[in-house]
Amino acid sequence: MPNITTDDGVKLHYEEAGSGTPVVFVHEFAGDWRSWEPQMRYFSRRYRCITYSARGYLPSDVPMGLEHYTQDHWREDVRAVIDALKLDAPHMVGLSMGAFATLHFGMKYCARGSPARARSLTLAGVGSGAHPAAYRKFQEDAEALSEAIRKDGMAKLAATYGQGPARVQYLNKDPRGFADYARQLAEHSAEGSANTMAGYQARRPCLYDLTGEISRIDVPTLVMTGDEDEPCIEPSVMLKRAIPKAGLAVLAKAGHAINLEEPALFNQLLEDFFHQVESGRWGARDARAPVPSIYGPGGKP
């Protein structure tokens, strides 16, 4: 079983397929390395595709203790995968929690004035709990959810959190696909999931406090959101405005796990983005179309 070792000795399971320009997929809280199967099958025809399970997600190691579960760990684990596999400026694609890790990777390793470690960033379903109006409650809910996981286990989580307001869209469109997603979620380590929720999700910084660093990201960026993924819509628009080379794609009648819920459309948008990047046609926003405020007409929330 292939794995790489992080800076602090955690073994991460990964799988890869295809050859060519590398693409690294970073999964969400409710997913694992298997969550990118529709993209692995499609993009491996032309790209070298890598998917991995984050720390706390089997068959990767499940460290004990919240000190092993932080935003910095997730960011540096992305870098560790790139280093271990000797990837030359991959396209980085993250969903939800994985999009946060991808974004923070971009802030550190793709900032203006330094050589970029990634060719592009894709931030899908990004922003849950990031808006200042929702940030404190998100932290409280994450702490409570961590305790519920320890008490009730993963099957209960899959039947409750796994069918939340931004998940039912997937259930309604594709019950068979949703059943696979829910089954895989129920197979996750309760220890790893609880630690991830309390250590990473509940303690990650508010994106609206990081807009200076975000605005210095200097690689092509695609922000994607479903129009029924309410927690992510406002942060996605903010990121589009803040990152000079960002574009925003909104998927109609879609929820959170858009790579699984709308795989054909997701792949089409992502493939077009890759082609635009590789042909040098995805540049910064035209100076003749300035952004009055990254926060919109209402100002900073």
Backbone as numpy.savetxt, mean C-alpha at the origin, in Angstrom:
# Nx Ny Nz CAx CAy CAz Cx Cy Cz
11.72 -22.66 0.34 10.87 -21.47 0.34 11.76 -20.22 0.34
11.71 -19.39 -0.69 12.62 -18.25 -0.78 12.30 -17.17 0.25
13.34 -16.58 0.82 13.14 -15.49 1.75 14.34 -14.56 1.73
14.12 -13.35 2.21 15.22 -12.40 2.41 15.23 -12.05 3.90
16.33 -11.51 4.37 16.47 -11.17 5.78 16.57 -9.65 5.93
15.75 -9.09 6.80 15.72 -7.66 7.01 16.91 -7.22 7.88
17.03 -5.91 8.07 18.13 -5.37 8.86 18.14 -5.91 10.29
16.95 -6.20 10.84 16.88 -6.69 12.22 16.66 -8.19 12.30
16.98 -8.90 11.21 17.00 -10.35 11.25 15.69 -11.05 11.00
14.65 -10.34 10.57 13.36 -10.95 10.28 13.39 -11.53 8.86
12.95 -12.77 8.72 12.91 -13.40 7.40 11.56 -13.13 6.74
11.62 -12.62 5.51 10.43 -12.30 4.74 10.32 -13.26 3.55
9.21 -13.95 3.47 8.95 -14.83 2.33 8.60 -13.99 1.10
9.15 -14.35 -0.04 8.79 -13.67 -1.27 8.63 -14.69 -2.39
7.94 -14.28 -3.42 7.86 -15.06 -4.65 8.03 -14.11 -5.81
8.56 -14.63 -6.91 8.72 -13.79 -8.10 8.38 -14.58 -9.35
8.06 -13.82 -10.41 7.73 -14.43 -11.69 8.07 -13.44 -12.79
8.48 -13.96 -13.94 8.75 -13.11 -15.08 10.16 -12.56 -15.09
10.43 -11.76 -16.12 11.73 -11.12 -16.26 11.55 -9.76 -16.90
12.57 -8.93 -16.75 12.50 -7.58 -17.29 12.59 -6.54 -16.19
12.04 -5.36 -16.45 12.02 -4.29 -15.45 11.31 -4.79 -14.20
11.89 -4.60 -13.02 11.26 -5.16 -11.81 10.07 -4.34 -11.32
9.10 -5.07 -10.74 7.94 -4.48 -10.09 7.80 -5.15 -8.73
7.72 -4.36 -7.66 7.55 -4.90 -6.31 6.17 -4.53 -5.81
5.40 -5.53 -5.38 4.05 -5.34 -4.86 4.07 -5.46 -3.34
3.44 -4.51 -2.66 3.44 -4.44 -1.19 1.99 -4.50 -0.71
1.67 -5.50 0.09 0.27 -5.81 0.38 -0.33 -4.99 1.51
-1.64 -5.12 1.65 -2.41 -4.40 2.67 -2.49 -5.21 3.97
-3.12 -4.60 5.00 -3.26 -5.27 6.28 -4.02 -6.59 6.15
-5.09 -6.61 5.38 -5.93 -7.80 5.26 -5.43 -8.77 4.18
-4.26 -8.50 3.63 -3.71 -9.37 2.59 -2.39 -9.99 2.99
-1.74 -10.61 2.03 -0.38 -11.13 2.18 0.20 -11.27 0.77
1.25 -12.06 0.61 1.88 -12.16 -0.70 0.92 -12.66 -1.77
-0.12 -13.39 -1.37 -1.07 -13.96 -2.34 -2.04 -12.93 -2.90
-2.13 -11.76 -2.23 -3.14 -10.77 -2.60 -2.90 -10.15 -3.97
-1.70 -10.31 -4.51 -1.36 -9.70 -5.79 -1.40 -10.69 -6.94
-2.06 -11.83 -6.76 -2.03 -12.86 -7.80 -2.55 -12.36 -9.16
-3.65 -11.57 -9.22 -4.09 -11.09 -10.54 -3.04 -10.22 -11.23
-2.25 -9.50 -10.44 -1.21 -8.66 -11.02 0.04 -9.49 -11.35
0.39 -10.45 -10.51 1.54 -11.30 -10.78 1.34 -12.06 -12.10
0.15 -12.57 -12.30 -0.10 -13.35 -13.52 -0.07 -12.46 -14.76
-0.58 -11.25 -14.64 -0.67 -10.36 -15.80 0.68 -9.71 -16.12
1.30 -9.10 -15.12 2.49 -8.30 -15.39 3.74 -9.14 -15.55
3.75 -10.39 -15.07 4.95 -11.22 -15.22 5.18 -11.62 -16.67
4.23 -11.34 -17.56 4.46 -11.60 -18.98 5.51 -10.65 -19.56
5.66 -9.48 -18.92 6.58 -8.47 -19.46 7.54 -7.91 -18.41
7.30 -8.20 -17.14 8.09 -7.62 -16.07 8.57 -8.71 -15.11
9.61 -8.38 -14.35 10.03 -9.24 -13.24 9.23 -8.80 -12.02
8.30 -9.63 -11.58 7.35 -9.26 -10.53 7.70 -9.95 -9.21
7.69 -9.18 -8.15 8.02 -9.69 -6.81 6.87 -9.35 -5.86
6.41 -10.32 -5.12 5.44 -10.12 -4.05 5.97 -10.77 -2.79
5.72 -10.17 -1.65 6.25 -10.74 -0.41 5.26 -10.55 0.73
5.40 -11.39 1.74 4.61 -11.24 2.96 5.39 -10.38 3.94
4.74 -9.35 4.46 5.38 -8.46 5.42 5.67 -9.20 6.73
6.49 -8.61 7.55 6.73 -9.16 8.89 5.39 -9.32 9.61
5.25 -10.43 10.31 3.98 -10.70 11.00 2.98 -11.46 10.16
3.33 -11.72 8.88 2.42 -12.40 7.95 3.08 -13.68 7.46
2.47 -14.80 7.79 3.01 -16.09 7.38 3.07 -16.18 5.85
4.07 -16.90 5.33 5.09 -17.67 6.02 6.33 -16.85 6.41
6.26 -15.52 6.38 7.34 -14.71 6.93 7.38 -14.86 8.44
8.46 -14.40 9.05 8.58 -14.47 10.51 7.53 -13.58 11.18
7.15 -13.99 12.39 6.21 -13.22 13.21 6.95 -12.81 14.48
7.63 -11.67 14.47 8.36 -11.25 15.67 7.43 -10.99 16.84
7.91 -11.23 18.02 7.17 -10.91 19.23 7.54 -9.49 19.66
6.56 -8.75 20.15 6.85 -7.42 20.67 6.55 -6.32 19.67
5.85 -5.28 20.15 5.44 -4.19 19.27 6.62 -3.38 18.75
7.77 -3.47 19.42 8.92 -2.69 18.97 9.40 -3.12 17.59
8.96 -4.28 17.12 9.33 -4.77 15.79 8.33 -4.38 14.71
7.32 -3.60 15.08 6.24 -3.26 14.16 6.05 -1.74 14.14
6.77 -1.08 13.26 6.67 0.38 13.15 6.66 0.78 11.68
6.30 2.03 11.45 6.33 2.55 10.08 7.73 2.44 9.49
8.74 2.74 10.32 10.12 2.66 9.82 10.50 1.23 9.43
10.03 0.24 10.20 10.31 -1.15 9.83 9.71 -1.47 8.47
8.47 -1.06 8.25 7.81 -1.39 6.97 8.54 -0.72 5.81
8.96 0.52 6.01 9.69 1.23 4.96 11.02 0.55 4.66
11.76 0.22 5.70 13.08 -0.38 5.50 12.98 -1.82 5.02
11.88 -2.49 5.32 11.69 -3.83 4.77 11.52 -3.77 3.25
10.83 -2.74 2.75 10.74 -2.54 1.30 12.14 -2.40 0.72
12.95 -1.56 1.35 14.32 -1.36 0.87 15.15 -2.64 0.97
14.92 -3.43 2.03 15.66 -4.68 2.18 15.34 -5.66 1.05
14.09 -5.71 0.63 13.71 -6.57 -0.50 14.44 -6.13 -1.76
14.45 -4.83 -2.01 15.12 -4.29 -3.19 16.62 -4.60 -3.15
17.23 -4.42 -2.00 18.67 -4.67 -1.87 19.00 -6.15 -2.04
18.23 -7.00 -1.35 18.54 -8.43 -1.36 18.40 -9.04 -2.76
17.42 -8.55 -3.52 17.19 -9.09 -4.86 17.91 -8.29 -5.94
18.70 -7.27 -5.50 19.51 -6.47 -6.41 18.65 -5.88 -7.53
17.55 -5.25 -7.13 16.62 -4.67 -8.09 17.05 -3.26 -8.45
17.11 -2.98 -9.72 17.52 -1.67 -10.20 16.28 -0.80 -10.43
16.02 0.12 -9.51 14.93 1.09 -9.62 13.62 0.44 -10.06
13.03 -0.39 -9.20 11.77 -1.04 -9.57 10.59 -0.07 -9.56
9.54 -0.45 -10.27 8.24 0.16 -10.04 7.74 -0.38 -8.70
7.28 0.50 -7.80 6.76 0.09 -6.50 5.25 0.26 -6.49
4.53 -0.80 -6.11 3.07 -0.77 -6.11 2.58 -1.23 -4.74
1.91 -0.33 -4.02 1.40 -0.67 -2.69 -0.09 -0.44 -2.58
-0.73 -1.26 -1.78 -2.15 -1.10 -1.48 -2.34 -0.87 0.01
-3.06 0.19 0.38 -3.45 0.46 1.75 -2.23 0.54 2.66
-2.09 -0.36 3.63 -0.92 -0.37 4.49 0.35 -0.45 3.66
0.31 -1.23 2.59 1.45 -1.32 1.70 1.70 -0.03 0.94
0.64 0.73 0.68 0.80 2.03 0.03 1.44 3.03 1.00
1.10 2.96 2.28 1.77 3.80 3.27 3.27 3.48 3.28
3.62 2.19 3.27 5.04 1.82 3.26 5.72 2.32 1.99
5.02 2.21 0.87 5.57 2.68 -0.41 5.74 4.19 -0.39
4.77 4.90 0.16 4.87 6.35 0.25 6.04 6.78 1.13
6.20 6.14 2.28 7.31 6.49 3.16 8.65 6.11 2.53
8.68 5.01 1.77 9.88 4.68 1.01 10.19 5.81 0.03
9.17 6.29 -0.65 9.37 7.39 -1.59 9.87 8.65 -0.93
9.36 8.95 0.27 9.81 10.16 0.96 11.30 10.08 1.31
11.78 8.90 1.66 13.18 8.77 2.06 14.10 8.50 0.88
13.65 7.67 -0.06 14.55 7.18 -1.09 14.27 7.70 -2.50
13.28 8.56 -2.65 12.97 9.13 -3.97 12.80 10.64 -3.86
13.47 11.26 -2.92 13.32 12.69 -2.69 14.14 13.50 -3.70
13.65 14.66 -3.98 14.33 15.57 -4.90 15.75 15.84 -4.43
16.69 15.75 -5.38 18.08 16.03 -5.07 18.93 14.82 -4.79
18.30 13.64 -4.71 19.04 12.40 -4.46 18.68 11.37 -5.53
19.59 10.42 -5.80 19.27 9.36 -6.76 18.06 8.57 -6.28
17.09 8.37 -7.15 15.86 7.66 -6.78 16.08 6.16 -6.76
15.60 5.49 -5.70 15.71 4.04 -5.60 14.54 3.33 -6.27
13.54 4.08 -6.74 12.39 3.50 -7.43 12.16 4.23 -8.74
11.65 3.51 -9.72 11.31 4.08 -11.02 9.99 4.83 -10.95
9.07 4.31 -10.14 7.77 4.95 -9.95 7.16 4.42 -8.67
6.12 5.12 -8.19 5.35 4.71 -7.02 3.88 4.64 -7.41
3.21 3.58 -7.00 1.75 3.50 -7.12 1.18 3.34 -5.72
0.30 4.27 -5.36 -0.30 4.31 -4.03 -1.79 4.07 -4.18
-2.21 2.84 -3.94 -3.62 2.45 -4.12 -4.30 2.28 -2.77
-5.52 2.77 -2.66 -6.26 2.63 -1.40 -5.49 3.20 -0.24
-4.90 4.37 -0.42 -4.03 4.95 0.61 -4.77 6.04 1.38
-4.56 6.08 2.69 -5.08 7.21 3.45 -6.04 6.89 4.57
-6.36 5.64 4.82 -7.27 5.34 5.93 -6.73 5.91 7.23
-7.52 6.72 7.91 -7.13 7.31 9.17 -6.16 8.47 9.06
-5.83 8.89 7.82 -4.81 9.91 7.65 -5.35 11.32 7.80
-6.63 11.52 7.52 -7.18 12.87 7.62 -7.21 13.30 9.09
-6.81 14.53 9.39 -6.77 14.97 10.79 -8.08 14.78 11.54
-9.19 14.90 10.84 -10.49 14.73 11.50 -10.74 13.28 11.92
-10.02 12.35 11.30 -10.23 10.92 11.58 -9.06 10.28 12.30
-7.94 10.99 12.44 -6.68 10.39 12.87 -6.76 9.79 14.27
-7.24 10.55 15.26 -7.27 10.05 16.63 -8.20 8.85 16.78
-9.36 8.94 16.15 -10.29 7.81 16.24 -9.71 6.57 15.56
-9.02 6.76 14.45 -8.38 5.63 13.78 -7.38 4.95 14.72
-6.59 5.73 15.43 -5.64 5.17 16.38 -6.35 4.37 17.47
-7.42 4.96 18.01 -8.18 4.27 19.05 -8.80 2.99 18.53
-9.36 3.05 17.33 -9.99 1.86 16.73 -8.95 0.77 16.45
-7.76 1.18 16.05 -6.71 0.20 15.77 -6.28 -0.52 17.04
-6.16 0.23 18.12 -5.82 -0.39 19.40 -6.91 -1.38 19.82
-8.16 -0.98 19.68 -9.27 -1.86 20.06 -9.31 -3.10 19.18
-9.04 -2.91 17.88 -9.06 -4.04 16.97 -7.94 -5.03 17.29
-6.79 -4.51 17.68 -5.70 -5.39 18.08 -6.10 -6.27 19.25
-6.75 -5.67 20.23 -7.21 -6.45 21.39 -8.26 -7.47 20.98
-9.15 -7.09 20.05 -10.18 -8.02 19.59 -9.56 -9.21 18.86
-8.51 -8.97 18.10 -7.84 -10.06 17.41 -7.25 -11.04 18.41
-6.61 -10.51 19.45 -6.02 -11.39 20.47 -7.10 -12.19 21.21
-8.24 -11.58 21.40 -9.31 -12.23 22.15 -10.09 -13.23 21.31
-10.45 -12.82 20.07 -11.42 -13.59 19.28 -10.82 -14.34 18.10
-9.58 -14.01 17.71 -8.94 -14.74 16.62 -9.26 -14.20 15.24
-8.64 -14.82 14.26 -8.69 -14.32 12.89 -9.99 -14.65 12.17
-10.64 -15.76 12.51 -11.90 -16.09 11.85 -12.95 -15.02 12.13
-12.96 -14.54 13.37 -13.91 -13.48 13.73 -13.55 -12.18 12.99
-12.26 -11.90 12.88 -11.84 -10.70 12.16 -12.28 -10.75 10.70
-12.09 -11.90 10.07 -12.47 -12.04 8.66 -13.97 -11.85 8.47
-14.76 -12.24 9.47 -16.22 -12.13 9.36 -16.74 -10.75 9.72
-15.90 -9.90 10.31 -16.34 -8.57 10.75 -15.57 -7.49 10.01
-14.34 -7.21 10.42 -13.48 -6.24 9.73 -13.38 -6.58 8.25
-13.29 -7.86 7.95 -13.12 -8.30 6.56 -14.31 -8.01 5.68
-15.44 -7.63 6.28 -16.64 -7.30 5.50 -17.11 -5.89 5.84
-16.17 -4.98 5.99 -16.47 -3.60 6.34 -17.07 -2.80 5.20
-17.36 -1.52 5.44 -18.06 -0.67 4.45 -17.34 -0.52 3.12
-16.01 -0.66 3.10 -15.27 -0.55 1.84 -14.86 -1.92 1.29
-15.45 -2.98 1.86 -15.18 -4.35 1.38 -16.40 -4.97 0.71
-17.58 -4.50 1.08 -18.80 -5.14 0.56 -18.93 -4.98 -0.95
-18.30 -3.98 -1.52 -18.33 -3.81 -2.97 -17.73 -5.03 -3.67
-16.62 -5.51 -3.12 -15.96 -6.71 -3.65 -16.87 -7.93 -3.48
-17.47 -8.06 -2.32 -18.38 -9.17 -2.06 -19.53 -9.19 -3.05
-20.10 -8.03 -3.30 -21.25 -7.96 -4.19 -20.89 -8.27 -5.64
-19.71 -7.87 -6.07 -19.31 -8.07 -7.47 -18.80 -9.48 -7.74
-18.08 -10.03 -6.79 -17.34 -11.27 -7.03 -17.33 -12.14 -5.78
-18.44 -12.79 -5.46 -18.50 -13.59 -4.24 -17.42 -14.67 -4.17
-17.08 -15.27 -5.29 -16.06 -16.33 -5.27 -14.69 -15.75 -4.94
-14.35 -14.65 -5.58 -13.09 -14.00 -5.27 -13.05 -13.52 -3.83
-14.16 -12.97 -3.36 -14.22 -12.49 -1.98 -14.04 -13.64 -1.00
-14.60 -14.80 -1.31 -14.46 -15.96 -0.42 -12.99 -16.36 -0.29
-12.24 -16.28 -1.39 -10.81 -16.58 -1.32 -10.09 -15.57 -0.44
-10.42 -14.28 -0.62 -9.81 -13.23 0.20 -10.10 -13.46 1.69
-11.37 -13.75 2.03 -11.75 -13.93 3.42 -11.08 -15.17 4.02
-10.98 -16.22 3.23 -10.31 -17.44 3.71 -8.83 -17.16 4.00
-8.17 -16.45 3.12 -6.77 -16.14 3.34 -6.57 -15.23 4.54
-7.46 -14.28 4.73 -7.39 -13.40 5.91 -7.51 -14.22 7.19
-8.42 -15.18 7.21 -8.62 -16.01 8.40 -7.40 -16.89 8.70
-6.55 -17.12 7.70 -5.36 -17.95 7.89 -4.18 -17.18 8.48
-4.30 -15.86 8.59 -3.18 -15.06 9.08 -2.88 -15.35 10.54
-1.66 -15.04 10.94 -1.26 -15.17 12.33 -1.98 -14.12 13.18
-2.67 -14.56 14.22 -3.34 -13.62 15.12 -2.31 -12.75 15.84
-1.20 -13.34 16.23 -0.15 -12.58 16.90 0.41 -11.50 15.98
0.72 -11.90 14.74 1.27 -10.94 13.80 0.28 -9.85 13.44
-0.98 -10.20 13.25 -1.99 -9.20 12.89 -2.25 -8.24 14.04
-2.32 -8.77 15.25 -2.54 -7.91 16.42 -1.36 -6.96 16.61
-0.15 -7.47 16.46 1.03 -6.62 16.60 1.09 -5.56 15.50
0.72 -5.95 14.29 0.71 -5.00 13.18 -0.30 -3.89 13.43
-1.47 -4.26 13.92 -2.51 -3.26 14.13 -2.13 -2.30 15.26
-1.58 -2.82 16.34 -1.23 -1.97 17.48 0.10 -1.25 17.29
1.06 -1.95 16.68 2.39 -1.38 16.57 2.58 -0.46 15.37
1.99 -0.83 14.27 2.17 -0.06 13.03 0.97 0.83 12.75
-0.20 0.22 12.58 -1.39 0.99 12.18 -1.75 2.07 13.21
-1.72 1.72 14.47 -2.16 2.66 15.50 -1.13 3.75 15.78
0.10 3.56 15.32 1.16 4.51 15.67 1.78 5.22 14.46
1.29 4.92 13.27 1.89 5.58 12.11 1.54 7.06 12.12
2.44 7.89 11.63 2.21 9.34 11.70 1.11 9.80 10.76
0.52 10.93 11.08 -0.53 11.52 10.25 0.09 12.08 8.98
-0.42 11.70 7.83 0.16 12.17 6.56 0.08 13.68 6.43
-0.92 14.29 7.04 -1.09 15.74 6.91 -0.02 16.50 7.71
0.74 15.79 8.54 1.88 16.40 9.22 3.18 16.19 8.45
3.09 15.52 7.30 4.29 15.16 6.54 4.26 15.73 5.13
3.44 16.74 4.91 3.25 17.22 3.54 4.53 17.82 2.95
5.41 18.38 3.79 6.67 18.89 3.29 7.51 17.79 2.68
7.65 16.67 3.40 8.41 15.53 2.89 7.72 14.91 1.68
6.40 14.82 1.73 5.65 14.25 0.62 5.87 15.05 -0.66
5.88 16.38 -0.54 6.00 17.23 -1.72 7.38 17.16 -2.36
8.35 16.56 -1.67 9.69 16.43 -2.24 9.89 15.11 -2.99
8.88 14.25 -3.01 8.97 13.03 -3.82 9.11 13.43 -5.28
10.11 12.85 -5.96 10.46 13.33 -7.29 10.44 12.22 -8.34
9.56 11.25 -8.18 9.40 10.23 -9.21 7.93 10.17 -9.62
7.64 9.67 -10.83 6.23 9.53 -11.24 5.44 8.72 -10.23
4.26 9.21 -9.90 3.43 8.58 -8.86 2.00 8.49 -9.36
1.40 7.32 -9.18 0.00 7.11 -9.50 -0.75 6.83 -8.20
-1.73 7.68 -7.89 -2.59 7.49 -6.74 -3.90 6.92 -7.25
-4.36 5.83 -6.64 -5.59 5.18 -7.09 -6.52 4.96 -5.89
-7.80 5.21 -6.10 -8.78 4.99 -5.03 -10.11 4.59 -5.62
-10.86 3.82 -4.86 -12.24 3.56 -5.21 -13.12 4.70 -4.73
-14.16 5.03 -5.47 -14.98 6.18 -5.09 -15.93 5.88 -3.93
-15.94 4.63 -3.45 -16.70 4.29 -2.26 -15.78 3.89 -1.10
-14.50 4.17 -1.25 -13.53 3.95 -0.17 -13.40 5.28 0.58
-14.40 5.61 1.36 -14.53 6.95 1.95 -13.29 7.43 2.71
-12.65 6.59 3.54 -11.50 7.11 4.30 -10.32 7.52 3.42
-10.29 7.04 2.17 -9.12 7.27 1.32 -9.31 8.38 0.29
-10.53 8.83 0.08 -10.76 9.78 -1.01 -10.06 11.12 -0.75
-10.31 11.73 0.39 -9.70 13.03 0.67 -8.18 12.96 0.73
-7.58 11.99 1.43 -6.12 11.89 1.42 -5.55 11.65 0.02
-6.26 10.90 -0.82 -5.78 10.66 -2.18 -5.71 11.94 -2.98
-6.72 12.79 -2.83 -6.71 14.08 -3.53 -5.57 14.94 -3.00
-5.36 14.94 -1.69 -4.25 15.71 -1.12 -2.92 15.24 -1.69
-2.71 13.93 -1.79 -1.46 13.41 -2.32 -1.27 13.78 -3.78
-2.35 13.74 -4.55 -2.28 14.17 -5.95 -1.79 15.62 -6.04
-2.31 16.47 -5.17 -1.90 17.88 -5.20 -0.49 18.09 -4.66
-0.08 17.28 -3.70 1.19 17.52 -3.01 2.39 17.00 -3.78
2.25 15.88 -4.48 3.38 15.27 -5.18 3.43 15.82 -6.60
4.49 16.51 -6.96 4.53 17.20 -8.26 4.26 16.29 -9.46
4.71 15.04 -9.41 4.57 14.15 -10.55 3.47 13.12 -10.34
2.45 13.48 -9.57 1.37 12.53 -9.25 0.18 12.69 -10.18
-0.45 11.57 -10.48 -1.74 11.53 -11.15 -2.71 10.77 -10.27
-3.99 11.02 -10.45 -5.03 10.41 -9.62 -6.03 9.67 -10.50
-6.26 8.39 -10.18 -7.28 7.59 -10.85 -8.33 7.18 -9.83
-9.58 7.47 -10.13 -10.70 7.11 -9.26 -11.53 6.04 -9.96
-11.68 4.89 -9.31 -12.42 3.78 -9.89 -13.87 3.86 -9.43
-14.77 3.89 -10.39 -16.19 4.08 -10.10 -16.80 2.86 -9.41
-17.65 3.14 -8.43 -18.40 2.10 -7.71 -17.47 1.03 -7.13
-16.35 1.48 -6.59 -15.34 0.55 -6.08 -14.98 0.87 -4.65
-14.57 -0.17 -3.92 -14.19 -0.03 -2.52 -12.69 0.03 -2.32
-12.20 -0.76 -1.37 -10.81 -0.61 -0.90 -9.81 -1.49 -1.64
-10.08 -2.77 -1.74 -9.12 -3.72 -2.33 -9.28 -3.72 -3.84
-8.97 -2.59 -4.47 -9.30 -2.40 -5.88 -8.51 -3.31 -6.81
-7.35 -3.78 -6.41 -6.60 -4.68 -7.29 -7.29 -6.03 -7.43
-8.06 -6.42 -6.42 -8.81 -7.67 -6.46 -10.24 -7.45 -6.95
-10.83 -6.37 -6.54 -12.22 -6.08 -6.87 -12.39 -5.73 -8.35
-11.44 -4.97 -8.90 -11.49 -4.56 -10.31 -10.14 -4.86 -10.97
-9.76 -6.13 -11.07 -8.41 -6.46 -11.54 -8.12 -6.00 -12.98
-9.09 -6.13 -13.87 -8.84 -5.74 -15.26 -8.59 -4.24 -15.38
-9.43 -3.44 -14.73 -9.27 -2.00 -14.79 -8.02 -1.57 -14.06
-7.76 -2.15 -12.91 -6.55 -1.84 -12.15 -5.31 -2.12 -13.00
-5.27 -3.29 -13.62 -4.11 -3.65 -14.44 -3.97 -2.73 -15.65
-5.08 -2.36 -16.25 -5.03 -1.46 -17.40 -4.45 -0.10 -17.02
-4.94 0.46 -15.91 -4.43 1.75 -15.46 -2.96 1.67 -15.08
-2.60 0.59 -14.40 -1.21 0.43 -13.97 -0.28 0.22 -15.16
-0.71 -0.58 -16.12 0.12 -0.82 -17.30 0.33 0.46 -18.11
-0.73 1.23 -18.27 -0.60 2.49 -18.99 0.36 3.43 -18.26
0.26 3.47 -16.95 1.17 4.29 -16.14 2.61 3.85 -16.35
2.87 2.54 -16.28 4.23 2.04 -16.50 4.76 2.49 -17.86
3.92 2.35 -18.89 4.36 2.72 -20.24 4.66 4.21 -20.34
3.84 5.03 -19.72 4.08 6.47 -19.74 5.40 6.80 -19.03
5.63 6.15 -17.90 6.87 6.38 -17.16 8.08 5.96 -17.99
8.00 4.77 -18.56 9.15 4.22 -19.28 9.44 4.98 -20.57
8.45 5.66 -21.11 8.67 6.46 -22.31 9.01 7.92 -21.98
9.11 8.23 -20.68 9.48 9.57 -20.26 8.39 10.60 -20.42
7.14 10.15 -20.44 6.04 11.06 -20.70 5.17 11.33 -19.46
5.63 10.93 -18.30 4.88 11.19 -17.06 5.70 12.19 -16.24
5.51 13.46 -16.52 6.31 14.48 -15.87 5.57 15.19 -14.75
6.14 16.30 -14.33 5.53 17.10 -13.27 4.35 17.89 -13.82
3.49 18.32 -12.93 2.35 19.13 -13.30 2.82 20.42 -13.99
2.12 20.80 -15.03 2.46 22.00 -15.79 2.36 23.22 -14.88
3.38 24.06 -14.93 3.41 25.25 -14.08 2.26 26.20 -14.37
1.65 26.06 -15.55 0.52 26.91 -15.89 -0.79 26.44 -15.25
-0.71 25.30 -14.55 -1.88 24.76 -13.84 -1.52 24.59 -12.36
-1.25 25.70 -11.67 -0.76 25.61 -10.29 -1.84 25.13 -9.33
-1.39 24.60 -8.20 -2.29 24.14 -7.14 -2.40 25.27 -6.11
-3.57 25.88 -5.95 -3.70 26.96 -4.95 -3.39 26.48 -3.54
-3.85 25.26 -3.21 -3.60 24.69 -1.90 -3.72 23.19 -2.00
-2.78 22.46 -1.41 -2.87 20.99 -1.46 -4.06 20.50 -0.64
-4.61 21.36 0.20 -5.74 20.97 1.05 -7.10 21.27 0.44
-7.13 21.95 -0.69 -8.39 22.32 -1.31 -8.86 23.69 -0.84
-10.02 24.13 -1.32 -10.49 25.49 -1.03 -10.76 25.77 0.43
-10.96 24.74 1.23 -11.24 24.95 2.65 -10.00 25.20 3.49
-8.81 25.03 2.91 -7.58 25.21 3.67 -7.22 23.98 4.48
-6.14 24.09 5.24 -5.66 22.95 6.03 -6.67 22.55 7.08
-7.02 21.24 7.13 -8.01 20.80 8.12 -7.43 20.75 9.53
